[in-house]
Amino acid sequence: MRAAVITHHFPHEHAIPAIARLRELAAEHDCELLFDEMDTTREHLPVGERITPVADFGNERIDVSIVLGGDGSILRSLRTFAGTGVPTFGFNFGTIGFLTTVEPDELDDGIRRALTGDYDVLRLPALRMRYADLDFLAVNDVAFDRPRDARVAEIAYALAGEPVGRVRCDGVVAATPAGSTGYNLANSGPILAWGVAGYVVSFIAPHTLTARAMVAAPGDPLAVTNAGRIDELEIMIDGLIVGTLPVGATADLTFENDLVALAQLPGSSFYQRFRDKFGKLAS
């Protein structure tokens, strides 16, 4: 058994003892733990005691990816293992943890489940964004934002090759069903249950009464054009800036189904997860 372990870039104080417990249970299950080389240095991990640093997870045989972090860390794992079938099993050491499999108080049971394969695997789609030499996968969303202190953006967009609209706004977001509860939700865009075939296109602070969010069919590619006159747009993949879209340039997005694998406990559902995670914010 070989498990990749991904931790938060800014470790939660309780994640450190969780790693120690993970090492103990890994020994019981004859499991080798593979860490990113930077993580082993940052966490001061004792390399050699069932902990192996690796430069690239893509060059290793891995059975499961165990994440001790929040949704950002889980998204990193899902992108890393996209298309490989390796499931991501997440422990919530973040804030909301909408994508996590179990909570920290279920640590021992969760680790045993992760190491024995006692979980269901949910296949989720992703969005592929291409522009010039940029080619990225987004598990949650792709956003085109006006930079700070820039003028209001003007964005034209087309679906399936058909021009749909031109909107003055602060930006546009394309979100998968898993990502529809993130940036898209803050834009008052519709929430898509996991399993819905399609993705959402919504606008950030539109300066018009006619801009409406739209659910696009999975086979319809999205083209986003910076129709402004002066300022470039920032391109964000799952909340990370990866480049810019110059004036007059167009980025292309396509929906790719069943690309990532998320572990979840048997019997869990999207609606239960939605109630539990977002219900906490209202209490």
Secondary structure, DSSP 8 states (H G I E B T S, - for coil): -EEEEEE-SS--TTHHHHHHHHHHHHHHTT-EEEEEHHHHHHTT--TTSSEEEES-GGGS--SEEEEEE-HHHHHHHHHHTTTT---EEEEE-SSS-TT-SB-GGGHHHHHHHHHHT-SEEEEEEEEEEEETTEEEEESSEEEEE--TT---EEEEEEETTEEEEEEEESEEEEE-TGGGGTHHHHTT-----TT-SSEEEEEES-SSSS---EEE-TT--EEEEE--SS--EEEEETTEEEEEE-TT-EEEEEEEEEEEEEEE-TT--HHHHHHHHHHHHH-
